[in-house]
Amino acid sequence: MSSELTHNLGQFDEVIHIIDNARSRAMKAVNAELIQMYWSVGAYLSELCSASSFGDKIIDEVAAYIAQENPNIKGFNRRGLYRMKQFYETYKDDEFVTPLVTQISWTNHLLIMSGSKTAEERHFYMALCAKEHYSKRELERQIGTSYYERSMISAKKPMPESVSHNVRESILDTYVLEFLDLPEQFSEKNLRKAIIENLKQFILEFGRDFTFIGEEYRVQVGNTDFFIDLLFYNRALSCLVPIELKIGKFKPEHIGQINFYLEALDRDSKDDAVVEYALSRSMSPTLVADYRLCLPDKTLLQNKLRELTELALESGEGNEGDEE
């Protein structure tokens, strides 16, 4: 009787999925209506201010009128109305945001507007929010660690032609692991354990497409066992991603080690010899990234991104001249 009851209870999971999906759709619909309302109010205020001899000061009168007529309405004070006007004026002529604007919460819209200096940066975080469904805290963290600048710098650096476009977009040059709270002196084992203990934050930094498989993941080559520090699966790329953690400077032999692991993962590891695996690396690409345990200097990253952008523009102009 008890086993049959347990079996039946397991079948009821579908009810939970139905409820959760309905709630999710309802929340998205409510958010879309709210964003559309803020957009419409912002458009009204923008037009009102343009037509008024008092300019933006007339918003004070609007806020006072709303408070008098309907004091129970929250968020429509002077500050809130200015934000709605700013929201509309920031994006009214921006076709990029049209399909995204109602997919993001009002709180995250405000964070993006206050934390971004350019239209490109706003576009980046809006697209990222829509894709990853960031909470307020998660978005604050990404902006605070200069995720935009780091992503753009990584994208502008040359990579081997064998590395696909999707891989280029998935891997950063530098990862910020400030949440690990490691002591000044630590070992590679300490680093690995700290990542496992903070896996949720690590996935946020590493990318939501990555699913954790295991630590010290065993691969067998011939009759010998080898252990990969961390193994992930990337859903977007449909591939395994092994990670070897190092606390010192990069050495060429590190590439040989990870290539060996990649070969073991790429192929059936039954009776093949270790030396064969070590010499036949020709399938999956190997990339090297740095990690930092403190927040990066945003100004330095912005300057570096500006330099790379200018170099790319100059190179493009030079190529055009050569062709002529």
N, C-alpha and C positions, 0 to 999 in steps of 0.2 A: 504493500500500500504506500509506504513512504517513498520508494523509488519511483512509483508511478506519479505521485504528487510532484516530486522534484522534476520529473520529465515534463509534466504539464506546465509547471511554473516557468520552465525554460522557454516554452513556446509562447509565453505572454510577452516576451521581449519586444515583439512587433508593436504592441500597444505603446510602449515607451517611445519607440522610434516615431510612431505616428504623432504622438503628443509633442515630442521635441521638434519635429519638422514643422508642425503647425505653428508652434510658438516662434520658431525662427523666422518663418514667413511673415507672421504677424508683426514681429519686431522690425523686420526690414521694411514692411509697408508703412508702419508708423514713422520710422526714421525718414523714409522718402517724403512723406507728407510734411514732416517738420522742416526738412531742408528746403522743400519747395516753398513753404510758407515764409521762411527766413529770406529766401531769394526774392520773393514778391514784395515783402516789406522793405528789403534793401533797395529794390528798384523804385518803389514809391518814394522812399526817403531821398534817394539820389536825385530824382526828378524834382522833388519838392525843394531841396537845397539849391539846385541849379536855378530854379525860378524865383527863389526868395532873395531879397536884398540883404537878408541877415545871414545868408549862407548856412553853414553847418549849425549855427546857433539855434536855428529853428527846431532842431532835434530836441532841445531842452523842453520846448513847448509841447512837442508831441509826447515826450515821456511823461510830462506833468498831466497832460490830458488823459492818457491811458491809465495812469495811477488814480486819477479822480473818477473816471467812468467805470473802471473795472479793477479795483485794487487787488483782487485775487490772482490776477495774471502775473506770473513770475517770468523774469528774464527780459522784460521789455522796458527796463530803466534806461537811463541815458547811455550807459556803457554798452548795454546789450544792443540798443538800436544803432549805435555807431558801428558796432561789429557787423551787423547785418548790412549796413550800407557799404562798409569796406568789403565784405564778402561779395556782394553784387558787383561792385566797381572793379574788383580784382579779376573776376572771371567773365564779365559780361561779353567781352570780345574774344574769349579764349575757347576756340572750338575743341581743344584737346580735352577739356574737363566735362563736356556735355554728357558723355556716357558714364562718367565716374561720380559726378557731383552728389547724387542721391545715394550712392553706395557707401559713403563714409559718414561717420557720426559728426554731429555739430562740434563736439569737443575736439575731435581730431582735425576738423577743418580749421578751428582756431589755432591749434598747435602748429599746423603746417603754415598758416599765414604769418604767424609771429616768428616762427623758427626758420623760415626760408627767405633768402635774399633775391632769388631770381625765379623767373617763370619755369625754367628748366628744373630747378630744385623742387618747386611746388609740384610739378608734373610727376617727378620721380616718387615723391612720398605719397601722392595721391594714388598712383598706380600700385605702389607697394602695399598701401593700406587696403585697397580694394582686393588685391590678390591674397594677402596674408591675414586679413581681418584682425588687424592690430587693435589691442585695447589702448586706452590712454597711456598707461604706464609703459607698455611696449613701444609705442610710438615715441614717447618722451626719451626713452633709452636710445632708440636708433638715431634720433636727431642729436642727442647729447654726445653720442660717440662719432658724429660726423659720418654716418653711414653713406650718405650721398657722395661726399667728397671721396671717400675710400673706394666706393664702387666705380666712380667715374675715372679715378686715377688708374685703377686696375684695368678698366676697359680700354684705356688709351695706350697702355703699354704693349709693345709688340710681343706676340707669342708665336711658337712654331706653327706652320700652316697645318700640321697634322691635328692641332687642337681645334675641335669644332666650335662654332659660334655659341652653342648652348653651354658648353663647358666654360668658355670664357666668361659668360654671364653669371655662372654659378660659383666661381671661385674668386676670392679677393686676394690681393697682395698681402694685406695685413688684417689680422683679426684682433679685436679688442676684448680681452677677457678680464676686465676690471672686477667682475663679480666673484672671481675665484678666491679673493682675499688670502692669497698665499703669503707666507713669511718671506723675508728678504733672501734667505737661503732655503732652497727647496730642490728636491730630486725629480727626475722624470716620473717616478712612481707617485710622488706627491701631486704632481701636475695632473697625471691621469686620474687619480682618485678624486681630486677637486673638480675636474670636469664631470665625472660621473655623478658626484653629489649635487652638481648644479646643471644637470643635463637640460632642463627646460630653458634656462638662460643661454646655454651653449647652442641649442638648436635655434633660438631666436637670432643669435649672431651668425651661426654657420649657415642657416637657411632652412625654412620650413619644409622644403622638399626632401630633406635628409631625415631618414629614420634610423635610429640606433639599433645595431645588431648585437654588438657585444664588445667587451674589453678583453685584452690578451686573447684574442680570437685564434684558435689553433688551426694551423694548416699543416698538412702532412705531405712531405715530398720524399718519395722513396720510403725509407724506414725512419726518417727523422722528423720530429715535430718542431714547428716554428710558431711564434706567437706575435700577432699583430696588435699593437697598442690599442687602437680603436677601429672598429669596422662599422661603416654606415651603408645604407642603401639610399640612392637618390631616385625618387619616384619619377621625376621629370625626365631624367636621363636613362632610367631603367638600367642602372648599373651599380655594382658594389664600389664603395670608396674607402680604401684602407688609409689610416692615418698613423704615421710614426711621429712621436713627440720627441723633440730634442731641446735641451736647455742651453746648449752652447751654440757657437757659430756654425753656420752651414759648412759641411765638408762634402766633397764629391762622392765619397763612399756611401753617403746617405741615400743618394739616388740609386746606387746599386742595390741597397737593401730593400727599398720600396719597390723597385722594379722586379726584384726576386719575388716579393709577395704578390705583386700584380700578376706575374706569370703563373704563380700557384693558384690564384683565384680564377684566372682566365681559362685554365686548362684542368682536365681531370688529373688529380695527383695520386695515381695508383702506384705504378712501379717506375716512373721516370726518374732519372738520376738528377741529383741536386745540381751538378755542373751544367747539365743541359738547360735547366730552368734559368740558371744565372746568366747564360750566354744568349738566350733566344728572345729577349725582350723586344717585341715588335707590335704589341696589340694596343693596350690601354695607355693613354698619355700620363706622364708623371709631372706634377707641378709642385713648386715649393712656395710656401707662404710663411710670413713672419707672424708672431703674436706679441701683443703688448698687454701688460698687467695694469696699466693705468690709462686714463682717458687721454686721447691725442690732442694736440694743439690745433684747434679748428682753423686759426688764422694761417698757420704754416701749411695745412692741407689745402686751404683755399688758394694760397699763393702758388703751391705746386701744381694744382689743377689748372690755374690760369696760365702758367708757363707751358704746360703740356698742350693746352688748347691752342695757344699762340704758335707753338712749334708745328702743330698739326696743320694750322691754317697756312703758315709760311711754306710748309712742305707741299701742300696742295697747290698753292699759287706757283711754286717753282716747277712742279710737274706740268701744270698747264702751259707755262712758258716754254718748257722743253718741247712739248708736243707741237706748239706753233712753229 
